[in-house]
Amino acid sequence: MSLTSACTTRDGSLVAVGAVGTWLTRRSGEWTRVETGTAANLASVACCPDGRVIAVGEDGTALTQRGGELSRSSLGAPLRAVHCGQDNTVAVTDGSQRVHVQRAGAAFVATTVPERFVSITQLGAQWFAGGLSGRLYRADNPAQSWSVAATAFRPVLSFAKSGSTAVAVGSQGTALLSRDNGAQWSLVSTGSSEDNLAIHHDGAQFRIVGTGGVVRASRDGMQWSAERGTVSGRLLSLARDGARLVAVGDQGMIATQEDSGWRALEQQRTSIFSLHVTDTVRTAVGRSGSILTQRAVGGPWESRSTNVPEDLRAIAVTSRARIIVGDGGVILRSTDQGATWTPRESRTTKPLYAVWADENYHALATGEASLLRSTDGGDTWALTPLPDRWVVRTIAFDGQWLWIAGDGSKVLRSRDFGANWDDVSLPRVMRVQKILHRLGQPLLVFTKDNVIVEREGDRWVERPAPCEILFNATQVGSAIYALGVMGEMFRAEGSPLRWSPLPRLTNEGLFALAATPSGALYVAGEFGTVLALR
């Protein structure tokens, strides 16, 4: 979970936004999460002089918080950057060569601009924006015409100002300096060729953060030096948290400047994408190679080192081995109950999203245009390429057939553990999230299309779903539990299924759902949240 942008509110609180609709507010050292109602990545946030906070997302939504209330505006194309000017005018750039301008809290008005702007700000009386081409643009009014002010040769991603001095920074070490509120610009060197992703002025110095985790400082915008301390990973934005200057970045990283230099202050807990649970042990896998194990209900979660930076997407467990798959074609295998993990050769670098294994040494892994089969319990794998752009997200075994499905209409099934496959495609194109086998009941296919599809005999039958996207599902006794993409939970029984919503458990996004043999239900997701229902 990356934190992509931060700002400081009028009352001194820190606001940070990021992946999967994340909006965090820090007051008096405590974090609270704002429920945004979107799973889209939030790209930028701005704090206005009048107390409003505006965040914009890749789904085209602009969110405005005023006095604790959150309102939304739909602006269409993916939104890139937002800035709130001295007179509380809000300007938002998008991915289709437009700037959306809001004055005095009125509706946004869109203006076509010369190219895609990736950053925007107000310097003095004028507005400036960085184009994807590396050109720097200026306008007296962000809702009117823009003209070229300078050429940086690389995209300009961030601006900061102190008095009449302004600095713009961007890709591959790009930095431009102006000493007259943007009338004239000149290229300067910051001493680094890494991407400069954000710049901030704290009242005394300019500071730049970027891809290397090093913070560079300058009093005049001309002479730059690296400050002490290096933070692992990209730092994406700078803001003030009370008396401290902080930087936020990848994997929820938050770093602070102290007398001894910059150091990682804290890291928001990792996202969990898959769970395997029994009555005695719970295993969770997720972001950046995370493997967590809990051996007592309510006890601590132990982290296992894998030296794998890729996200881990799914886990399968048998009495002989545990197998994990993830991005980059990663396959990890353990034969000592998860104490140690060994990488296995997959012969693909494409993401793997699902894995299945049984007690007879059969195993199957699927993902982006890839199908892998093992006959020795996941020790070695044979790769079968699938059609380009076919993403397979789920595997199910009904005691007779193995089933796989994903994006599109194609559904395959095999009676010989993946050696040969039959095509039993759906009646139309869908995005399949989960196949669920129920003993003695029709096979269920959960999709992104507001429907659940049942396999009745040799035909597919569509049934209404309780929400637009059902992300995951499992069976507990005679009941089916399903998880929506925004963390909604539903329970169903009967035939046809009758769905009812369950009370919302958390404001955080939930991705994983699993049940123990005794019927305890576990859900997990963002910030390492794991919740148990008994």
C-alpha positions in Angstrom: 0.0 0.0 0.0 1.8 3.1 -1.3 1.1 6.6 0.1 1.5 8.8 -2.9 0.7 12.3 -1.7 0.5 14.3 1.5 -0.4 17.8 2.7 -0.8 19.7 6.0 -4.3 21.1 6.9 -5.0 24.5 8.4 -5.2 23.0 11.9 -1.8 21.2 11.5 -3.0 17.7 10.8 -1.2 15.6 8.3 -3.3 14.0 5.5 -1.8 11.2 3.3 -3.5 9.4 0.4 -2.6 6.5 -1.7 -3.3 3.1 -3.2 -6.7 1.4 -3.1 -8.6 4.6 -2.0 -6.4 5.1 1.1 -7.0 8.3 3.0 -5.2 8.7 6.4 -5.3 11.6 8.8 -2.7 12.0 11.6 -3.6 14.1 14.6 -1.6 14.1 17.9 0.4 11.1 16.7 -2.6 8.9 16.0 -3.7 7.7 12.5 -7.3 7.5 11.5 -8.7 6.2 8.2 -11.3 8.1 6.2 -13.7 5.8 4.3 -13.5 7.1 0.7 -16.0 4.7 -1.0 -13.5 3.9 -3.8 -10.9 1.2 -4.4 -9.2 3.3 -7.0 -5.7 4.7 -6.3 -5.7 8.3 -5.0 -3.0 10.1 -6.9 -2.8 13.6 -5.2 -4.1 15.6 -2.3 -4.2 19.3 -1.5 -5.0 21.2 1.7 -6.8 24.6 1.1 -6.5 27.7 3.2 -10.2 27.6 4.0 -9.8 24.2 5.6 -11.0 21.9 2.8 -9.0 18.9 1.8 -9.3 17.6 -1.8 -8.0 14.3 -3.1 -8.2 13.0 -6.7 -8.1 9.5 -8.0 -7.4 7.3 -11.0 -11.1 6.6 -11.4 -11.9 10.2 -12.2 -13.3 11.0 -8.7 -12.5 14.2 -6.8 -13.1 13.9 -3.0 -13.6 17.0 -0.9 -13.6 16.9 2.9 -15.0 19.8 4.8 -15.7 19.7 8.5 -15.6 15.9 8.6 -18.1 15.5 5.7 -16.8 13.9 2.5 -18.4 14.8 -0.9 -17.5 13.6 -4.4 -17.4 14.9 -7.9 -17.0 12.7 -11.0 -14.6 14.4 -13.5 -14.4 11.5 -16.0 -10.8 10.7 -17.0 -8.1 9.5 -14.5 -7.0 12.5 -12.4 -3.3 13.2 -11.9 -2.6 16.2 -9.7 -4.5 18.7 -7.6 -3.6 22.1 -6.2 -5.5 24.6 -4.1 -4.5 28.3 -4.7 -4.2 31.2 -2.3 -7.8 32.2 -3.0 -9.0 28.6 -2.6 -9.3 28.0 -6.3 -8.8 24.3 -6.9 -7.2 23.1 -10.2 -7.1 19.4 -11.1 -5.2 17.8 -14.1 -6.4 14.7 -15.8 -5.1 12.2 -18.4 -7.0 13.6 -21.4 -5.5 17.1 -21.7 -7.9 18.9 -19.4 -7.7 21.1 -16.3 -10.8 21.1 -14.0 -11.2 24.3 -12.1 -13.4 24.9 -9.1 -14.0 28.4 -7.6 -15.7 29.1 -4.2 -16.8 25.5 -3.8 -18.9 25.6 -7.0 -18.9 22.8 -9.6 -15.7 21.9 -11.5 -15.4 23.5 -15.0 -13.1 21.7 -17.5 -10.7 23.5 -19.9 -8.7 21.8 -22.7 -4.9 22.3 -22.4 -2.1 21.8 -24.9 -1.0 18.4 -23.6 -1.4 16.1 -20.6 -0.3 18.0 -17.4 1.3 15.8 -14.7 1.6 18.6 -12.1 0.1 22.0 -11.3 0.6 24.8 -8.9 0.2 28.6 -8.2 3.3 30.7 -7.9 2.5 34.3 -7.1 -0.3 35.5 -9.3 0.3 32.9 -12.0 -0.4 29.2 -12.4 2.2 26.7 -13.7 1.9 23.1 -14.9 4.3 20.5 -16.0 3.6 18.7 -19.3 4.3 15.1 -20.0 6.7 16.2 -22.8 8.9 18.1 -20.4 7.5 21.6 -21.2 6.6 24.0 -18.4 3.4 26.0 -19.0 2.0 29.2 -17.4 -1.4 30.8 -17.3 -2.9 33.9 -15.6 -6.1 31.9 -15.1 -6.0 28.0 -14.9 -9.4 27.9 -16.7 -8.1 29.9 -19.7 -5.2 29.6 -22.2 -1.8 28.2 -21.3 1.5 29.0 -22.9 5.0 27.5 -22.8 7.2 29.1 -20.1 10.3 26.8 -20.2 11.5 23.4 -21.4 12.8 20.9 -18.9 13.2 18.0 -21.4 11.8 15.7 -18.7 8.3 15.7 -17.0 8.1 18.2 -14.1 6.4 16.5 -11.2 6.4 18.9 -8.3 6.8 22.6 -7.4 7.7 24.6 -4.3 8.0 28.3 -3.6 9.7 30.6 -1.0 9.1 34.3 -1.6 9.8 35.0 -5.2 12.1 31.9 -5.5 10.5 28.8 -7.1 11.9 25.4 -7.8 10.3 22.7 -10.1 11.6 19.1 -10.1 11.0 16.0 -12.1 12.2 12.9 -13.8 15.9 11.9 -14.1 17.2 14.5 -11.7 15.4 17.4 -13.4 15.3 20.7 -11.5 14.5 24.3 -12.7 15.0 27.5 -10.7 13.2 30.8 -10.9 13.9 33.9 -8.8 11.1 36.0 -10.2 7.9 34.0 -9.5 8.3 32.0 -12.6 9.0 34.7 -15.2 12.3 33.1 -16.1 13.5 29.6 -15.5 16.9 27.9 -15.7 18.1 24.3 -15.3 20.1 23.5 -12.2 21.8 20.3 -10.9 20.7 18.6 -7.7 23.7 16.2 -7.8 21.5 13.2 -8.6 20.1 11.6 -11.8 17.4 9.8 -9.8 13.8 10.8 -10.3 12.9 13.9 -8.2 9.3 13.1 -7.3 8.4 15.8 -4.8 9.7 19.1 -3.4 8.7 21.0 -0.3 9.8 24.3 1.4 9.6 24.2 5.2 10.1 27.9 5.8 13.9 27.6 5.8 15.0 25.1 3.1 13.8 23.4 0.0 13.8 19.6 0.2 13.5 17.0 -2.6 12.6 13.3 -2.3 12.6 10.6 -4.9 13.4 7.1 -6.1 16.5 6.5 -4.0 15.2 7.3 -0.6 17.7 10.2 -0.2 16.5 13.6 0.9 18.3 16.6 -0.7 18.2 20.1 0.7 19.0 23.6 -0.4 18.5 27.1 1.0 18.7 28.9 -2.3 17.5 26.3 -4.8 20.9 26.4 -6.5 23.3 24.4 -4.2 22.0 21.0 -3.1 23.4 18.4 -0.7 22.2 15.1 0.5 20.9 15.0 4.1 22.0 12.3 6.5 20.0 9.1 6.6 18.6 7.0 3.8 15.2 5.4 3.7 14.7 2.2 1.8 12.3 2.6 -1.1 10.8 5.5 -3.0 9.6 8.6 -1.1 6.7 10.2 -3.0 5.7 13.3 -1.1 6.7 15.7 1.7 4.5 17.5 4.3 4.7 18.8 7.8 3.3 16.8 10.8 3.2 19.3 13.6 6.8 20.3 14.3 8.3 17.6 12.1 8.8 17.3 8.4 7.8 13.9 7.1 8.0 12.0 3.9 5.6 9.3 2.7 6.1 6.7 0.0 6.0 3.1 -1.1 4.5 0.3 1.2 3.0 2.9 3.5 6.5 4.2 4.5 6.6 7.3 6.7 10.0 8.9 7.4 10.9 11.8 9.6 13.7 14.3 9.9 15.5 14.2 13.2 18.8 15.5 14.6 20.6 12.3 13.5 19.2 12.5 10.0 16.2 11.0 8.2 14.9 7.6 9.4 11.9 5.4 8.9 9.4 6.5 11.5 6.9 3.8 10.8 5.5 1.7 8.0 1.9 1.0 7.6 1.2 -2.7 8.0 1.4 -4.7 4.8 -1.6 -5.7 2.7 -2.8 -9.3 2.9 -4.0 -10.9 -0.3 -4.5 -14.6 0.7 -5.2 -16.6 3.8 -4.9 -20.3 4.8 -6.5 -21.0 8.2 -6.9 -24.1 10.4 -8.1 -24.4 14.0 -4.5 -24.2 15.1 -2.5 -22.1 12.6 -3.2 -19.2 10.4 -1.0 -18.1 7.5 -1.3 -14.9 5.6 0.7 -13.7 2.4 0.7 -10.4 0.8 2.6 -7.2 -0.2 6.4 -7.3 -0.9 7.0 -10.9 0.0 5.2 -10.8 3.3 4.5 -14.2 5.0 2.9 -14.0 8.4 2.0 -16.9 10.8 -0.2 -16.9 13.9 0.0 -20.1 16.0 -2.5 -19.1 18.8 -5.8 -17.4 18.3 -5.4 -13.8 19.3 -1.6 -14.3 19.6 1.2 -12.4 17.8 1.8 -12.8 14.0 5.3 -14.0 13.2 7.0 -12.7 10.0 9.0 -15.1 7.9 11.9 -13.8 5.8 11.8 -14.7 2.1 14.1 -12.1 0.5 11.4 -11.8 -2.2 10.3 -8.2 -3.1 7.3 -9.3 -5.2 3.7 -9.3 -4.0 2.5 -12.8 -3.0 -1.0 -13.6 -4.2 -2.1 -17.0 -3.1 -1.2 -20.0 -0.9 -2.0 -23.7 -0.9 -1.3 -26.1 1.9 -1.1 -29.9 2.1 0.3 -32.2 4.8 3.6 -32.5 2.8 4.2 -28.9 1.5 3.0 -25.3 1.4 3.2 -23.5 -1.9 2.9 -19.7 -2.4 2.7 -17.9 -5.8 2.9 -14.2 -6.7 4.0 -11.5 -9.0 7.0 -12.0 -11.4 6.3 -15.7 -11.6 7.4 -16.3 -8.0 6.8 -19.7 -6.5 7.9 -20.4 -2.9 7.7 -23.9 -1.3 8.1 -25.0 2.3 8.3 -28.6 3.6 8.8 -27.7 7.3 5.4 -26.1 8.1 6.5 -22.7 6.9 9.6 -22.3 8.9 11.7 -21.9 5.7 10.8 -21.1 2.2 12.6 -22.1 -1.0 12.1 -20.5 -4.4 11.1 -22.9 -7.2 11.6 -22.4 -11.0 8.4 -21.3 -12.7 9.8 -20.5 -16.2 7.7 -17.3 -16.3 8.0 -13.7 -15.1 4.3 -13.0 -15.4 2.1 -12.7 -12.3 0.6 -15.8 -10.8 -2.7 -15.3 -9.0 -3.9 -18.7 -7.9 -2.5 -22.0 -6.7 -4.0 -25.4 -5.8 -2.5 -28.6 -4.4 -3.7 -32.0 -3.1 -2.3 -34.9 -1.0 -1.3 -36.9 -4.1 1.5 -34.6 -5.2 -0.7 -32.8 -7.8 -0.4 -29.0 -7.9 -1.5 -26.2 -10.3 -0.7 -22.5 -10.5 -2.3 -20.0 -12.9 -2.0 -16.3 -13.7 -1.4 -14.0 -16.6 -1.3 -16.1 -19.8 0.3 -18.9 -17.8 -0.6 -22.4 -16.5 1.9 -24.4 -14.4 1.5 -28.0 -13.4 3.4 -30.1 -10.9 3.3 -33.8 -10.2 5.8 -33.8 -7.3 4.0 -31.6 -4.8 5.3 -28.3 -6.2 9.0 -29.1 -6.3 9.2 -28.8 -10.1 6.8 -27.2 -12.6 6.0 -27.5 -16.3 4.7 -24.4 -18.0 1.9 -24.3 -20.5 1.5 -20.9 -22.1 -2.1 -19.7 -22.4 -3.6 -17.3 -24.9 -2.1 -13.8 -24.7 -3.9 -11.4 -22.3 -6.0 -14.3 -20.7 -5.6 -13.6 -17.0 -6.6 -16.7 -14.9 -7.6 -15.7 -11.4 -9.1 -18.7 -9.7 -8.8 -22.5 -9.4 -11.4 -24.9 -7.9 -11.6 -28.7 -7.5 -15.0 -30.4 -7.1 -13.7 -33.9 -6.3 -13.8 -34.8 -10.0 -12.9 -31.8 -12.1 -10.3 -29.1 -11.8 -11.7 -25.7 -13.0 -9.9 -22.5 -14.0 -11.3 -19.2 -15.1 -10.5 -15.5 -15.2 -11.0 -12.6 -17.6 -13.2 -13.3 -20.6 -15.7 -16.0 -21.2 -13.4 -19.0 -21.2 -13.7 -21.6 -18.4 -11.6 -24.8 -18.6 -12.0 -28.1 -16.7 -9.7 -31.1 -16.4 -10.3 -34.7 -15.1 -6.6 -35.6 -15.1 -5.2 -32.8 -12.9 -4.3 -30.5 -15.7 -2.9 -32.8 -18.3 -5.8 -32.2 -20.6 -8.6 -29.6 -20.6 -12.2 -29.2 -21.9 -13.6 -25.8 -22.7 -17.0 -25.1 -21.0 -17.1 -21.3 -21.6 -19.6 -19.0 -20.0 -22.4 -17.6 -22.2 -20.8 -14.2 -22.4 -17.6 -12.3 -21.5 -17.2 -11.8 -17.8 -14.5 -11.2 -15.3 -14.4 -14.2 -13.0 -13.0 -13.5 -9.5 -13.7 -16.8 -7.8 -15.0 -20.4 -8.5 -16.6 -22.0 -5.5 -17.4 -25.8 -5.2 -20.2 -26.8 -2.9 -20.6 -30.5 -2.2 -23.8 -31.8 -3.8 -24.7 -28.3 -5.0 -24.2 -26.4 -8.3 -20.7 -24.9 -8.9 -20.7 -21.1 -8.3 -18.8 -18.5 -10.3 -18.5 -15.1 -8.8 -17.9 -12.3 -11.3 -17.3 -8.5 -11.6 -20.6 -8.1 -13.5 -23.3 -7.9 -10.9 -24.1 -11.6 -11.4 -23.3 -15.0 -9.9 -23.2 -17.9 -12.5 -24.2 -21.4 -11.4 -23.3 -24.6 -13.2 -26.4 -26.7 -13.4 -25.8 -30.0 -15.2 -24.3 -29.0 -18.6 -25.5 -25.4 -18.6 -24.7 -22.0 -17.0 -27.4 -20.1 -15.2 -27.1 -16.4 -14.2 -28.3 -15.3 -10.8 -28.4 -11.7 -9.4 -25.4 -10.8 -7.1 -25.8 -8.7 -3.9 -23.3 -6.1 -5.1 -21.5 -5.2 -8.4 -18.2 -6.9 -7.6 -17.9 -10.0 -5.4 -14.2 -10.3 -4.8 -14.0 -13.6 -2.9 -16.2 -16.3 -1.4 -16.1 -19.4 0.8 -18.5 -21.9 2.4 -19.1 -22.4 6.1 -21.5 -25.3 6.8 -24.6 -24.7 4.5 -23.9 -21.0 4.2 -22.0 -19.1 1.6 -20.0 -16.0 2.6 -18.9 -13.5 0.0 -16.7 -10.4 0.1 -17.2 -7.3 -1.9 -14.4 -5.3 -3.4 -15.0 -2.5 -0.9 -15.0 -4.8 2.1 -18.8 -5.5 2.1 -19.8 -8.9 3.4 -22.8 -11.0 2.6 -24.2 -14.4 3.7 -26.5 -16.6 1.6 -28.3 -19.9 2.0 -30.9 -21.9 0.1 -31.3 -22.7 -3.6 -31.5 -20.3 -5.3 -29.3 -18.4 -3.0 -30.9 -15.7 -0.8 -28.4 -13.0 0.1 -28.3 -10.8 3.2 -25.7 -8.1 4.1 -23.6 -8.5 7.2 -22.6 -5.6 9.5 -19.5 -3.8 8.2 -16.4 -4.9 10.1 -13.9 -2.2 9.2 -13.3 0.8 7.0 -10.3 -0.9 5.5 -10.3 -2.8 2.2 -10.6 -6.6 2.5 -9.2 -9.0 0.0 -8.9 -12.5 1.6 -11.5 -14.8 2.9 -11.0 -18.3 4.4 -12.7 -20.7 6.8 -11.4 -23.3 9.3 -12.7 -26.9 9.4 -14.6 -26.1 12.5 -16.4 -23.1 10.9 -14.4 -20.1 12.0 -14.4 -17.4 9.3 -11.4 -15.1 8.7 -11.1 -12.0 6.5 -8.0 -9.9 5.8 -6.8 -7.0 3.7 -5.2 -3.6 3.9 -2.9 -2.6 6.8 -2.5 -6.2 7.7 -6.1 -6.3 9.1 -7.2 -9.9 10.0 -10.6 -10.4 11.5 -12.2 -13.6 12.8 -16.0 -14.4 12.9 -17.1 -17.3 15.0 
